[in-house]
């Protein structure tokens, strides 16, 4: 009998304030059956952006309970996929011998910019995360 273990995905951005919490919220909302999402920042600020919370609320996704964490606060080595939106590539964030996938996404940092920019970033993340979830559904990780 094969297990139904969920794919663990870590989304990383610079401050864990905007992009990675948004990606985590989208993944939790649309991929809860197949993914267990996490997020972290290379330089965590300790808070999630009010603008990010607001524009996610517009699409009925609540990220207000999420907290800003650093890489040391999440089990990076246990992830199946690590996605970087930070200045540092994902391959440089994972421990030696990491067996999962590393992916780099070029997504603009909306911090300090208008809600229009936040909405555009949310739209980009929506497409990228949903595409990733579909990929996971087609190719689940092996135990």
Protein Blocks (a to p, Z undefined) as FASTA:
>chain_A
ZZfbdcddddddfkommmmmmmmmmmmmmmmmmpccddddfbdghiacfklmmmmmmnop
afklpccddfklpcfklpmbdcdfbfbdfklmpcehiabdcdddddddfehiafklmmmm
mmmmmmmmmmmmmmmmmmccdZZ
